[in-house]
Every structure is written in C-alpha cells, then in structure tokens.
Amino acid sequence: MSHKIVSADQAVAIIHDGDVLATSGYGGHGTPERLLVALEKRFLDSGTPTKLTLVHSTGQGDLKERGLNHLAHQGLLKRLISGYFGLTPKLAKMVTGGQIEAYNFPEGCILQLYRDIASGKPGTFSKVGLGTYIDPRQDGGKMNSITTEELIELTELGGEEWLFFRSFPIDVVFLRGTTADTDGNISIEREALVLEDLVLAMAAKNSGGYVICQVERIAEGGTLPARQVRIPGMMVDCVVVSEPDHHMQNFATSYNPAFSGELRIPSQSIDPMPLNERKIIARRCAMELRANSIVNLGIGMPEGIGSVCNEERIHRYITLTADPGIVGGVPMSGLDFGAATNPTALMDHPAAFDFIDGGGLDVAFLGLAQCDRHGNVNASKFGDRLTGCGGFINISQNSRKVVFMGTFRAGGLKVSIDEGQLRIVEEGRILKFLEAVEQITFSGRVAREKEQPVLFITERCVFRLTGEGMELVEVAPGIDIERDILPGLEFEPRIDNPEPMDARIFLPEPMGLRDNMITISLEHRIHYNPDSNTIFLNFAGLIVRTSKDVDDIREAVEIRMKAVGKRMHSVVNYDSFIVYEDVMDQYADLVQYIDDTYYLSVARYTTSAFLRLKLGKELGKRRLSPHIYETEEEARGK
C-alpha cells in the first residue's frame, strides 16, 4: 500500500545501540503496546539494541507485564528519564536494584521539555520542583546511587530561583493513533486522550530522529479530513497496524465510546461507592468544592471524588479535570484512570500542564502517603518501593488550594460506621504522619511562603497547614483524640478546640451537596468587621440570572448596611461570580447606587479575567473605579 506501512519487526529494526527512545502513553491510554512487544522480542532474540535511554512523561503499564514493563531487561536500557514508575514495577525494581541509571522529572516538565527540544531550545526553565527532591540542593531528580550526571541546574532569572532542565536529542519515538492513511497522516478518533504525540513527533524529527506510529487501521491516502489529522504524515516515518489485543483503548477496557467522546451515556448508570473509609474521605473532600471551580483529581484515593460528585448531582456546577487533559465528565478509576465518561473536552497533554503550571486550578485533590510536622508530603519513594512524582509536583505546587487525602494509617486498617459514628475495628500498622518524610514531593515551606491553603483529610480527622505547622481542625464523630489520633502521630500538632466533621458524611444517604452549592443565602454572604469598619461581600459562585436576583441582592445588602448606620469600607469577592448579559446593566446600576450611598472605599477582586474586563467596563461607564483586583490579598492591601 505504501512504503510507510511496515511490520512491527521492521519498524523496531531501525533502533540502534545507545539511542534515546521516547514513548507516549498514559497508563494504557495511547501506549503503543505492539511496538513495545516487538522491541522486547528483538532484544530477547538478538541481544540488540543495548544501552538505550528511555524517556516517558507518565506511567505506561498495568502494574504487571504490559507497557514499559516489556523493556525491563538487563542490558536493553542504560538510563531512564521518567515521570512516573508506579505502573511499571519491573522497571522500578531495576532502578532500586541499581541496574540502570534513573531520573524522575515532574510530568509537566518533561512535556515542556519535549516542546523545547522540538523548537531547538537548550532546555526548560521551571519553578516546579523547588524545595523538593527535584531540586539539585536535594537529589536533583536522581533516583539511585549509580545515577551521577546532573541534568537539572539551579539558576536565577529576574532575581528569582528557577530550575533548568537540559535538552537532549531524541532518536526514536513510539506513538499511537487510530487511523493512518497511506501517506502517514494519523488521526485519533477512538483514543480516550490526546496526549503528547504531536510534540514528540516534532521533537524527534527536529532531532534528526525517527517517528513510528501504531494504529488500528489504514485509510487511502488523502482521505482523512484535515481537521482530524493529529500528526501530519510529513513527521511519520513508518506505521504499524496492530492486532486488537495490543491496541486496547487502555489496559482495562477494549473500547468505550463514552471515553473518546463519540457518545454520551446516562450518568445514572455509574454505581455509587459503598460507605467505607474511602467514601468518608471523598465526601469530606467534596465539601471543599465551590460552584464554578476548576478541580483536579489525582490517581488513587482522589478518584472517589468523581463518584461522590455524580451521586450528589453536582457535576454541572464544577469542572472536574485530570492531568492528561480530560475536562468535565466523570473521571474513571483503576486502570481506566486518565479517561472520563462523557468528557466535555479533551486537551492535549502539554497544554493541560501549561494550564496547571500557570495556576489555572482552583483546587487539587491528591493522595496522602506520608506527611510530617512541617507539612511536607512524600508521594514518590518509600524504602525500596519507587513510584515517582508524575504530575504531583506540578499540580500540588501550582493549584490555588491543595487537599491531600488518605487514610490516617495504612496496613490493615478496618473501620465501621454505625448510626453516624465511626469506629476503628482494626488499627493500621503503618504510620503516615511522621517526624520527617523519606522524600519531599511537596514542600510545606514553599506552600507557607506562598500562603497556599493546604488541608490533610483522613477518615477520622482533618489537619490544616499553618505558619506554625500542622493544626488538628476537625474530628470524626465516635473518634477520641487521645485514643485514636495522637498515638498515630510522630509529632504534636496544634490542637485548639477542633470542630466535629459534618455528620452527613457518615450516613448512607446522599449529603445534599447540590443544595448547599447553589443556595448559599445572601445573608450568610455578608459580614461586617466593626474594628476596621469594613463590610465583606462574598459573592463567590453567585449567579445573577434575573431582575429578581438583583433586587434580592439590593435588599440583603441594604438591610445590613442600614443596620451599621454609617459609611464603610468594602471588599467584594467576585470569584466565579456570573451575571447574565440581560441583567448586567441593572446589576451595574445597583453597584453604583451602593457605592454612592454607603461606601467610603471599595476593593473588588476575581480571578476571572473576563469578569474583570466586563464588570470593569460597566463600572467605568458609571464613573466608578473600574479596577478589579485578581486576588483577595491585592484587594485587602489596597
């Protein structure tokens, strides 16, 4: 059909000793299993190629044999530059055994590095990893004693510290798509994720390397619609048609059209979680959600939040995301993780991390494996068990708020819930709240310096990171602090009358989060501080749809302001605030009236650039100050 259509054996024959091989994939999503099987077979049959450097941004495996586990053979690999080892235990064992050199870079930094390699730059500058084991002042991302070359440099730009990840040429890339035409153009219509295939293809071609793509089927040249082509044929050297067994949508699901966005299924068909410790934690975390917020869910324990959101019917009021680029829908768990049922959009993998690194996430929920008195978290290395960071550092360091979630102790923990009371049936053997973590994946010091809100949520209690360290702020019903909490801590937290966790968490019926999210009363949004003579209007998440909504706001605000009886200063939180176009003029007139009648001064803030522009324009028309701050700190410092 075409000189580009070859067998898998012919495709991998192009790899030479010492080459740098980069692979795309996320778990089993987009992982070129047929090519990996062929490379393994070539090495076992012939002993070549040898001493490869393998580069991959995420885990690509099934926790057993598939994915990059195929390449775990002595002599085949010399070096790993990996984002995540958790799904490839065979490779992780070679790393901890000192059989291969290994670096662990943050997932988003590897993705950005691919783009910088493609565009001929010397490397990638990032703040991601400062204060963690990625920082050269700690380990520089090196994962064992035989790994000695420094690939990350600490540098200064504009008077600030940055990390510099050095570029290197990529000789061969393994990619995956759905359809290739005979000219090598690739589409991905049946894939659940977009991933980094395009930037990897560019990185290899501009390094003078080769691009090999595995697909399901072949089309006649020139018949693929241009808008469906993900990788242009000019970047693809050869195409391998895979049999179905080596081209599943992921390692758990052969094919689900609701993952790839080809159809939508009823959300009611998704079963709720049983009421156990995992659901308790997911429910308490879901209480941190706010209307119109953009939320990231990590792998493992955070996956349960998507199920709770579906059960509580609050998906429409928030946007759930996962780091490979899914937007909306119900994020999946297990080996399906990374996909979503009924996603509203699929971003490409590198773009998703641009959004994350730039601070686009309102809140992130991540797993809690180890924590210490300083708020440092270890999610990457535990004795001889190596997982790596994946996107953990990018996400935790750059989200406006981060919530770590996990059981209070590990190793055999059993709990029961009876009539709203939590009881520890069998205590876990392994402590998770330590004097010092084994490896710093999240820096409590860096979080405190940025004044980043940080919570630690378990089934029996909740901690908050403060300037003085960890504070116990909530305790579950049925739990005794002296009996059930303090023996599980290697440090003494601050304890100042912690509140009970919400009783609804421990009852079998839905908690009613939907009503809470959309019906915060106006009177509870208005707070007056007589010491500073300042009124605080919390309009975060408020939606103004009708003239009646405007009138209700006028009435609630005036009642409180008339009660004060004098002019006052004001701070207004417009985060995630929405006012419909039909009532924008009426709302802006109300703002002018309140400003003229009651205020000495006013500072408004919102993270929404659109709202700052729109509302600022309306205020300017009315000769009011059009400036709207981006953060509460800026507004309060006015």
C-alpha positions as CSV (number, residue, x, y, z in Angstrom):
1,M,0.0,0.0,0.0
2,S,2.8,2.4,0.9
3,H,6.4,2.3,1.8
4,K,5.4,3.7,5.3
5,I,3.3,0.7,6.2
6,V,5.6,-1.9,7.7
7,S,5.5,-4.8,10.2
8,A,6.3,-4.2,13.8
9,D,9.6,-6.1,13.5
10,Q,10.6,-3.9,10.5
11,A,9.8,-0.8,12.4
12,V,11.8,-1.5,15.6
13,A,14.8,-2.7,13.5
14,I,15.6,1.0,13.0
15,I,16.7,1.4,16.6
16,H,20.4,1.4,17.3
17,D,22.5,0.8,20.4
18,G,22.6,3.9,22.6
19,D,19.6,5.6,21.1
20,V,17.3,7.8,23.0
21,L,13.8,6.3,22.8
22,A,10.7,8.3,23.9
23,T,7.3,6.8,24.2
24,S,3.8,8.3,24.5
25,G,1.0,7.0,26.7
26,Y,-0.8,7.4,30.0
27,G,-1.3,4.1,31.8
28,G,-2.7,2.0,29.0
29,H,-4.2,5.0,27.2
30,G,-2.3,5.7,24.0
31,T,0.5,3.3,25.0
32,P,2.0,1.7,21.8
33,E,1.9,-1.9,23.2
34,R,2.5,-3.6,19.8
35,L,5.8,-1.7,19.3
36,L,7.0,-2.4,22.9
37,V,6.3,-6.1,22.4
38,A,8.2,-6.1,19.2
39,L,11.2,-4.3,20.7
40,E,11.3,-6.8,23.6
41,K,11.2,-9.7,21.2
42,R,14.0,-8.2,19.1
43,F,16.2,-7.8,22.2
44,L,15.5,-11.3,23.5
45,D,16.1,-12.9,20.1
46,S,19.2,-10.9,19.1
47,G,20.6,-9.2,22.2
48,T,20.2,-5.8,20.4
49,P,19.7,-2.9,20.8
50,T,21.5,-2.2,24.0
51,K,22.1,0.8,26.4
52,L,19.0,2.7,25.3
53,T,17.9,5.8,27.2
54,L,14.1,5.6,27.7
55,V,12.1,8.8,28.2
56,H,8.5,9.0,29.1
57,S,6.3,11.6,30.9
58,T,3.9,9.3,32.7
59,G,3.4,5.7,33.8
60,Q,2.8,3.4,30.9
61,G,1.9,0.0,32.2
62,D,-0.6,-2.3,34.0
63,L,1.3,-2.9,37.3
64,K,2.3,-6.3,35.9
65,E,3.7,-7.2,32.5
66,R,2.4,-4.8,29.9
67,G,3.5,-1.3,28.7
68,L,7.1,-0.3,29.5
69,N,7.4,-3.4,31.7
70,H,8.3,-5.2,28.4
71,L,11.6,-3.3,28.4
72,A,12.8,-4.3,31.9
73,H,15.7,-6.5,30.7
74,Q,19.3,-6.2,31.8
75,G,21.3,-4.6,29.0
76,L,18.5,-3.2,27.0
77,L,18.3,0.0,28.9
78,K,21.1,2.2,30.3
79,R,19.1,5.1,31.6
80,L,15.5,6.2,32.4
81,I,14.2,9.7,32.4
82,S,10.7,9.0,33.8
83,G,7.8,10.9,35.1
84,Y,6.2,8.0,36.9
85,F,7.3,4.4,37.9
86,G,4.2,3.3,39.7
87,L,2.7,1.3,36.8
88,T,6.0,-0.3,35.8
89,P,7.2,-2.3,38.8
90,K,9.7,-4.2,36.7
91,L,11.5,-1.0,35.7
92,A,11.2,0.3,39.3
93,K,12.9,-2.8,40.6
94,M,15.8,-2.3,38.2
95,V,16.1,1.3,39.5
96,T,16.1,0.4,43.2
97,G,18.5,-2.5,42.4
98,G,21.0,-0.2,40.8
99,Q,20.8,-1.9,37.4
100,I,20.0,1.2,35.4
101,E,20.5,5.0,35.8
102,A,17.3,6.7,36.6
103,Y,15.9,10.2,36.8
104,N,12.5,11.2,37.9
105,F,11.3,14.6,36.5
106,P,7.9,16.1,37.0
107,E,5.4,15.1,34.3
108,G,4.7,18.6,33.2
109,C,8.4,19.5,33.0
110,I,9.1,16.5,30.7
111,L,6.2,17.6,28.4
112,Q,7.5,21.1,28.2
113,L,11.0,19.7,27.6
114,Y,9.6,17.8,24.6
115,R,8.4,21.1,23.1
116,D,11.7,22.9,23.8
117,I,13.6,20.0,22.2
118,A,11.3,20.3,19.2
119,S,11.9,24.1,18.9
120,G,15.6,23.8,19.3
121,K,15.9,25.4,22.7
122,P,18.7,24.5,25.2
123,G,16.3,23.4,27.8
124,T,13.3,24.2,30.0
125,F,13.0,26.7,32.8
126,S,10.5,26.0,35.6
127,K,9.9,26.7,39.2
128,V,8.2,23.2,39.5
129,G,10.3,21.1,41.9
130,L,11.9,23.9,44.0
131,G,12.1,22.7,47.6
132,T,11.6,19.0,46.7
133,Y,13.8,16.1,45.7
134,I,13.8,17.5,42.2
135,D,15.9,20.5,43.5
136,P,19.6,20.0,42.9
137,R,20.2,21.0,46.5
138,Q,18.4,17.8,47.4
139,D,18.6,14.9,44.9
140,G,18.3,16.7,41.5
141,G,15.8,14.0,40.5
142,K,18.4,11.2,40.7
143,M,16.8,8.0,41.9
144,N,19.8,5.8,42.8
145,S,23.5,5.9,43.6
146,I,24.7,5.0,40.1
147,T,23.0,8.0,38.7
148,T,25.5,10.8,38.9
149,E,25.2,13.2,36.0
150,E,23.4,16.4,36.8
151,L,20.6,17.0,34.4
152,I,18.9,19.8,36.4
153,E,20.6,23.1,37.3
154,L,19.6,25.7,39.8
155,T,19.7,29.1,38.3
156,E,18.5,32.7,38.8
157,L,16.4,34.8,36.5
158,G,15.0,38.2,37.4
159,G,16.2,37.8,40.9
160,E,14.2,34.6,41.4
161,E,15.2,30.9,41.6
162,W,14.4,28.6,38.7
163,L,15.2,25.0,37.8
164,F,16.7,24.4,34.3
165,F,16.1,21.0,32.7
166,R,18.7,20.4,29.9
167,S,17.6,19.4,26.4
168,F,18.9,16.3,24.6
169,P,18.2,14.9,21.1
170,I,15.5,12.2,20.7
171,D,16.4,9.5,18.2
172,V,13.2,7.4,18.0
173,V,9.6,7.9,19.3
174,F,6.9,5.3,19.7
175,L,3.4,6.8,19.2
176,R,-0.2,5.5,18.8
177,G,-3.3,6.6,16.9
178,T,-6.5,5.2,15.5
179,T,-6.2,5.6,11.7
180,A,-3.3,6.2,9.4
181,D,-3.6,6.9,5.7
182,T,-1.1,5.6,3.3
183,D,0.8,8.9,3.4
184,G,1.3,8.5,7.2
185,N,-1.3,11.1,8.4
186,I,-2.6,10.0,11.8
187,S,-6.0,10.5,13.4
188,I,-7.0,9.6,17.0
189,E,-10.8,9.4,16.9
190,R,-11.1,6.2,19.1
191,E,-8.5,7.3,21.6
192,A,-9.6,8.4,25.1
193,L,-6.8,11.0,25.4
194,V,-5.0,13.4,23.0
195,L,-1.6,13.1,24.8
196,E,1.7,14.5,23.6
197,D,2.1,12.6,20.3
198,L,2.4,15.7,18.1
199,V,5.1,17.4,20.2
200,L,7.0,14.1,20.4
201,A,6.9,13.7,16.7
202,M,8.3,17.2,16.2
203,A,11.0,16.6,18.8
204,A,12.2,13.5,17.1
205,K,12.0,14.9,13.5
206,N,13.9,18.1,14.5
207,S,16.5,16.0,16.3
208,G,17.1,14.0,13.1
209,G,15.3,11.0,14.6
210,Y,12.5,8.6,13.5
211,V,8.8,8.5,14.3
212,I,7.0,5.2,14.5
213,C,3.2,5.1,15.0
214,Q,1.0,2.2,15.9
215,V,-2.6,2.3,14.6
216,E,-5.7,0.2,14.3
217,R,-6.4,0.6,10.6
218,I,-5.3,2.1,7.3
219,A,-7.2,4.6,5.0
220,E,-6.5,5.6,1.4
221,G,-4.0,8.5,1.1
222,G,-5.6,11.9,1.3
223,T,-9.0,10.7,2.6
224,L,-8.6,11.7,6.2
225,P,-10.3,15.1,6.9
226,A,-7.6,17.6,7.6
227,R,-9.2,18.6,10.9
228,Q,-9.0,15.0,12.1
229,V,-5.3,14.6,11.4
230,R,-3.4,14.8,14.7
231,I,0.1,14.0,13.3
232,P,0.9,15.1,9.8
233,G,2.4,12.4,7.6
234,M,5.5,14.5,6.9
235,M,6.5,13.7,10.5
236,V,5.8,10.0,10.4
237,D,8.4,7.6,9.1
238,C,6.6,4.3,9.4
239,V,3.2,3.0,10.5
240,V,2.4,-0.4,12.1
241,V,-1.1,-1.9,12.1
242,S,-1.7,-3.6,15.4
243,E,-3.9,-6.6,16.2
244,P,-6.7,-5.7,18.7
245,D,-5.1,-7.5,21.6
246,H,-2.2,-5.0,21.5
247,H,-4.4,-2.0,20.8
248,M,-7.0,-1.8,23.5
249,Q,-8.3,1.7,24.4
250,N,-6.5,1.1,27.8
251,F,-5.3,-1.9,29.7
252,A,-8.7,-2.4,31.4
253,T,-11.2,-1.5,28.5
254,S,-11.1,-2.7,24.9
255,Y,-13.2,0.2,23.8
256,N,-15.7,2.6,25.3
257,P,-17.1,5.3,23.0
258,A,-18.1,7.4,26.1
259,F,-14.3,7.7,26.9
260,S,-13.4,9.0,23.4
261,G,-16.4,11.4,23.3
262,E,-18.2,9.6,20.5
263,L,-21.4,9.3,22.5
264,R,-22.7,10.1,26.0
265,I,-24.1,7.5,28.4
266,P,-26.6,8.2,31.2
267,S,-24.7,9.2,34.3
268,Q,-27.2,7.3,36.4
269,S,-25.6,4.1,35.1
270,I,-22.5,4.8,37.2
271,D,-22.7,2.9,40.5
272,P,-22.2,4.8,43.8
273,M,-19.4,3.9,46.2
274,P,-20.1,1.8,49.3
275,L,-20.0,3.7,52.6
276,N,-16.5,2.9,53.8
277,E,-13.3,4.8,54.7
278,R,-12.6,5.8,51.1
279,K,-16.1,7.2,50.7
280,I,-15.9,9.1,54.0
281,I,-12.7,10.8,52.8
282,A,-14.1,11.5,49.3
283,R,-17.2,13.0,50.9
284,R,-15.3,15.3,53.2
285,C,-13.1,16.4,50.3
286,A,-16.2,17.1,48.2
287,M,-17.3,19.6,50.8
288,E,-14.3,21.7,49.8
289,L,-15.8,22.2,46.3
290,R,-17.2,25.5,45.3
291,A,-19.5,26.3,42.4
292,N,-17.8,27.1,39.1
293,S,-14.4,25.9,40.4
294,I,-11.9,24.0,38.2
295,V,-10.8,20.9,40.1
296,N,-8.0,18.4,39.5
297,L,-8.3,14.8,40.8
298,G,-5.1,12.8,41.2
299,I,-4.7,9.0,41.0
300,G,-5.8,6.6,43.8
301,M,-7.9,7.9,46.6
302,P,-8.9,11.2,44.8
303,E,-10.7,9.1,42.2
304,G,-13.6,8.6,44.6
305,I,-14.5,12.3,44.5
306,G,-15.8,11.9,41.0
307,S,-18.1,9.2,42.1
308,V,-19.4,11.3,45.1
309,C,-19.9,14.3,42.7
310,N,-22.0,12.1,40.5
311,E,-24.0,10.7,43.4
312,E,-24.6,14.3,44.7
313,R,-25.5,15.6,41.3
314,I,-23.1,18.5,41.4
315,H,-21.1,17.8,38.2
316,R,-22.8,20.6,36.3
317,Y,-21.6,23.2,38.9
318,I,-17.9,22.4,38.8
319,T,-15.4,21.2,36.3
320,L,-13.5,18.1,37.1
321,T,-10.2,17.5,35.3
322,A,-7.3,15.1,35.3
323,D,-3.8,15.9,34.3
324,P,-3.7,14.1,30.9
325,G,-6.2,16.7,29.6
326,I,-9.7,15.5,30.3
327,V,-12.2,18.3,31.1
328,G,-15.6,17.5,32.6
329,G,-17.5,14.3,32.8
330,V,-16.9,11.6,35.4
331,P,-13.2,10.7,35.8
332,M,-12.6,7.0,35.9
333,S,-10.5,4.9,38.3
334,G,-8.2,1.9,38.3
335,L,-6.6,1.1,35.0
336,D,-9.2,3.3,33.3
337,F,-7.8,6.3,35.2
338,G,-7.0,9.2,33.0
339,A,-10.2,8.9,31.0
340,A,-13.6,10.3,31.8
341,T,-17.1,9.1,31.0
342,N,-18.8,11.9,29.0
343,P,-16.0,14.4,28.9
344,T,-16.9,17.9,27.7
345,A,-13.4,18.5,26.1
346,L,-10.1,16.7,25.6
347,M,-7.0,19.0,25.8
348,D,-3.6,17.8,24.6
349,H,-1.3,16.7,27.4
350,P,1.3,19.5,27.2
351,A,-1.4,22.2,27.1
352,A,-3.1,20.7,30.2
353,F,0.1,21.3,32.1
354,D,0.5,24.8,30.8
355,F,-2.9,25.5,32.4
356,I,-1.8,23.7,35.6
357,D,1.6,25.4,35.9
358,G,0.1,28.8,35.2
359,G,-2.2,28.5,38.3
360,G,-5.5,27.6,36.5
361,L,-6.7,25.1,39.1
362,D,-8.9,26.3,41.9
363,V,-8.3,23.2,44.0
364,A,-6.4,19.9,43.6
365,F,-7.0,16.7,45.4
366,L,-4.0,14.4,45.7
367,G,-3.1,11.2,47.6
368,L,-1.6,11.3,51.0
369,A,1.1,8.6,51.7
370,Q,3.4,10.3,54.2
371,C,3.3,13.7,55.9
372,D,5.5,15.4,58.5
373,R,5.2,18.1,61.1
374,H,6.3,20.8,58.5
375,G,3.5,19.8,56.1
376,N,6.0,18.1,53.7
377,V,4.4,15.2,51.8
378,N,6.1,12.2,50.3
379,A,4.2,10.6,47.4
380,S,7.2,9.3,45.4
381,K,9.5,6.9,47.3
382,F,9.0,4.6,50.3
383,G,12.0,2.4,51.2
384,D,12.6,0.1,48.3
385,R,9.2,1.0,46.7
386,L,9.5,3.6,44.0
387,T,6.6,5.4,42.3
388,G,7.9,8.8,41.3
389,C,6.0,12.0,41.2
390,G,4.1,12.0,37.9
391,G,2.2,15.3,37.8
392,F,2.0,15.5,41.6
393,I,4.6,18.3,42.0
394,N,3.2,20.4,39.1
395,I,-0.3,20.1,40.5
396,S,0.3,20.5,44.2
397,Q,2.8,23.4,43.8
398,N,0.6,25.5,41.4
399,S,-3.0,24.9,42.5
400,R,-4.6,27.8,44.4
401,K,-5.6,25.3,47.1
402,V,-4.4,21.8,47.6
403,V,-6.1,19.0,49.6
404,F,-4.1,15.8,50.4
405,M,-6.4,12.8,51.2
406,G,-5.8,9.3,52.5
407,T,-6.4,7.0,55.4
408,F,-4.9,8.1,58.8
409,R,-2.9,4.9,59.0
410,A,-2.1,2.2,56.5
411,G,-1.6,-1.6,56.6
412,G,-4.7,-3.5,57.6
413,L,-6.9,-0.6,58.7
414,K,-10.6,-1.6,59.2
415,V,-13.4,0.7,60.2
416,S,-17.1,0.5,60.7
417,I,-19.8,3.1,60.5
418,D,-22.8,2.6,62.7
419,E,-25.6,5.2,63.2
420,G,-23.3,8.0,62.1
421,Q,-20.4,7.0,64.4
422,L,-17.0,6.0,63.1
423,R,-15.3,3.2,64.9
424,I,-11.8,1.8,64.4
425,V,-12.2,-2.0,64.3
426,E,-8.6,-2.8,63.5
427,E,-5.9,-0.1,63.5
428,G,-3.5,0.2,60.6
429,R,0.1,-0.9,61.3
430,I,1.9,1.8,59.3
431,L,2.1,5.4,60.5
432,K,1.7,8.1,57.8
433,F,2.1,11.2,59.9
434,L,5.9,11.2,60.6
435,E,8.5,13.4,62.2
436,A,10.2,13.6,58.8
437,V,9.2,12.2,55.4
438,E,11.5,9.9,53.5
439,Q,11.4,12.2,50.4
440,I,9.9,15.6,49.9
441,T,7.5,15.6,47.0
442,F,5.5,18.6,48.3
443,S,7.3,21.3,50.3
444,G,5.4,22.7,53.2
445,R,7.9,25.5,53.4
446,V,7.3,26.6,49.9
447,A,3.5,26.4,50.4
448,R,3.7,28.6,53.6
449,E,5.8,31.2,51.8
450,K,3.2,31.4,49.1
451,E,0.4,31.4,51.6
452,Q,-1.2,28.5,49.8
453,P,-4.2,26.9,51.6
454,V,-3.4,23.2,52.4
455,L,-5.6,20.6,54.0
456,F,-4.9,17.0,55.0
457,I,-8.2,14.9,55.1
458,T,-8.4,11.4,56.6
459,E,-11.4,9.2,57.6
460,R,-11.1,10.3,61.3
461,C,-9.7,13.8,61.3
462,V,-8.7,16.9,59.3
463,F,-5.4,18.9,59.6
464,R,-4.6,22.3,58.2
465,L,-1.1,23.6,57.4
466,T,-0.5,26.9,59.3
467,G,2.5,29.2,59.7
468,E,3.4,27.2,62.8
469,G,3.0,23.8,61.3
470,M,0.1,21.2,61.4
471,E,-3.1,22.0,63.2
472,L,-5.9,19.5,64.0
473,V,-9.1,21.2,63.0
474,E,-11.8,18.5,62.7
475,V,-12.5,15.1,64.3
476,A,-15.0,12.5,63.2
477,P,-18.0,11.5,65.4
478,G,-17.1,8.5,67.5
479,I,-13.3,9.3,67.4
480,D,-11.4,10.1,70.6
481,I,-8.3,12.3,70.1
482,E,-6.3,10.7,72.8
483,R,-7.1,7.1,71.8
484,D,-7.5,7.3,68.0
485,I,-5.4,10.2,66.8
486,L,-2.4,11.1,69.0
487,P,-0.9,7.6,69.0
488,G,-0.7,7.7,65.2
489,L,1.4,10.9,65.1
490,E,5.2,11.2,65.5
491,F,4.7,14.9,66.2
492,E,2.5,17.0,68.3
493,P,0.1,19.1,66.2
494,R,-1.6,22.3,67.4
495,I,-5.0,21.4,68.9
496,D,-7.4,24.3,69.7
497,N,-11.0,23.0,70.1
498,P,-11.3,21.2,66.8
499,E,-14.7,21.0,65.3
500,P,-16.7,17.8,64.6
501,M,-16.7,16.6,61.0
502,D,-20.0,17.0,59.3
503,A,-22.4,14.3,60.5
504,R,-23.8,13.8,56.9
505,I,-20.5,12.3,55.8
506,F,-21.2,9.2,58.0
507,L,-24.8,8.5,56.9
508,P,-25.7,6.3,54.0
509,E,-28.0,8.7,52.1
510,P,-26.7,11.5,49.8
511,M,-25.5,14.6,51.7
512,G,-27.4,17.2,49.7
513,L,-24.3,19.0,48.5
514,R,-26.2,20.2,45.4
515,D,-28.5,22.3,47.6
516,N,-25.6,23.6,49.6
517,M,-23.7,24.6,46.5
518,I,-26.4,26.6,44.8
519,T,-28.4,28.0,47.7
520,I,-25.9,29.9,50.0
521,S,-28.2,32.5,51.5
522,L,-27.3,36.2,50.8
523,E,-27.3,37.0,54.5
524,H,-24.5,34.4,55.0
525,R,-22.5,36.2,52.3
526,I,-22.3,39.5,54.1
527,H,-20.0,40.1,57.0
528,Y,-19.2,43.4,58.8
529,N,-16.0,44.0,60.8
530,P,-16.6,46.9,63.2
531,D,-12.9,47.2,64.2
532,S,-11.9,48.1,60.6
533,N,-15.3,49.4,59.6
534,T,-15.2,47.1,56.6
535,I,-18.1,45.1,55.1
536,F,-17.1,41.9,53.3
537,L,-19.4,40.7,50.4
538,N,-18.7,37.1,49.5
539,F,-20.3,36.8,46.0
540,A,-18.1,33.9,45.1
541,G,-20.1,31.4,43.0
542,L,-23.2,33.6,43.0
543,I,-25.2,33.5,39.7
544,V,-27.3,36.5,38.9
545,R,-29.9,35.4,36.3
546,T,-32.9,37.7,36.7
547,S,-34.1,41.1,37.8
548,K,-35.4,39.5,40.9
549,D,-31.9,38.2,41.7
550,V,-30.6,41.8,41.5
551,D,-33.4,43.0,43.7
552,D,-32.7,40.3,46.3
553,I,-29.1,41.4,46.4
554,R,-30.1,45.0,46.9
555,E,-32.4,44.1,49.8
556,A,-29.9,41.9,51.6
557,V,-27.1,44.4,51.3
558,E,-29.1,47.4,52.3
559,I,-30.6,45.7,55.4
560,R,-27.1,45.1,56.7
561,M,-25.6,48.4,55.7
562,K,-28.5,50.4,57.2
563,A,-28.0,48.5,60.4
564,V,-24.4,49.7,60.6
565,G,-25.7,53.3,60.2
566,K,-22.6,54.9,58.7
567,R,-20.4,54.8,55.6
568,M,-17.9,52.0,55.5
569,H,-15.1,50.4,53.5
570,S,-15.9,47.3,51.4
571,V,-14.2,44.3,50.0
572,V,-16.1,42.3,47.4
573,N,-15.2,38.7,46.3
574,Y,-16.3,38.1,42.8
575,D,-14.5,34.8,42.3
576,S,-16.6,32.5,40.0
577,F,-19.4,35.2,40.0
578,I,-21.7,35.1,37.0
579,V,-24.1,37.8,35.9
580,Y,-26.3,37.2,32.8
581,E,-26.0,39.7,30.0
582,D,-29.7,40.6,30.2
583,V,-29.3,42.0,33.7
584,M,-25.7,43.3,33.6
585,D,-26.9,47.0,33.3
586,Q,-29.3,46.6,36.2
587,Y,-26.6,45.0,38.3
588,A,-24.1,47.6,37.4
589,D,-26.6,50.3,38.3
590,L,-27.1,48.6,41.7
591,V,-23.3,48.6,42.2
592,Q,-23.2,52.4,41.5
593,Y,-26.1,53.0,43.9
594,I,-24.5,51.1,46.8
595,D,-21.1,52.7,46.1
596,D,-22.6,56.2,46.1
597,T,-24.8,55.6,49.2
598,Y,-22.8,53.5,51.6
599,Y,-19.1,53.2,50.8
600,L,-16.0,55.1,51.9
601,S,-13.9,52.9,49.6
602,V,-14.3,49.6,47.8
603,A,-11.9,46.9,46.5
604,R,-13.2,44.2,44.3
605,Y,-11.4,41.0,43.2
606,T,-11.8,38.0,41.0
607,T,-9.5,35.5,39.2
608,S,-11.8,35.7,36.1
609,A,-10.1,38.0,33.5
610,F,-13.4,38.1,31.6
611,L,-15.4,39.3,34.6
612,R,-12.7,41.9,35.4
613,L,-12.9,43.2,31.8
614,K,-16.7,43.1,31.6
615,L,-17.6,44.5,35.0
616,G,-14.8,46.9,35.0
617,K,-16.1,48.4,31.7
618,E,-19.6,48.8,33.2
619,L,-18.2,50.5,36.3
620,G,-16.1,52.8,34.2
621,K,-19.3,53.9,32.3
622,R,-20.7,55.0,35.6
623,R,-17.6,56.9,36.7
624,L,-16.7,54.4,39.3
625,S,-13.2,52.9,39.7
626,P,-13.1,50.2,37.0
627,H,-10.1,48.4,38.6
628,I,-10.8,44.9,39.9
629,Y,-8.0,43.0,41.6
630,E,-7.1,39.5,40.8
631,T,-6.6,38.2,44.4
632,E,-8.0,38.8,47.8
633,E,-4.5,39.7,49.1
634,E,-4.3,42.5,46.5
635,A,-7.7,43.8,47.3
636,R,-7.1,43.8,51.1
637,G,-3.8,45.5,50.6
638,K,-5.4,48.4,48.6
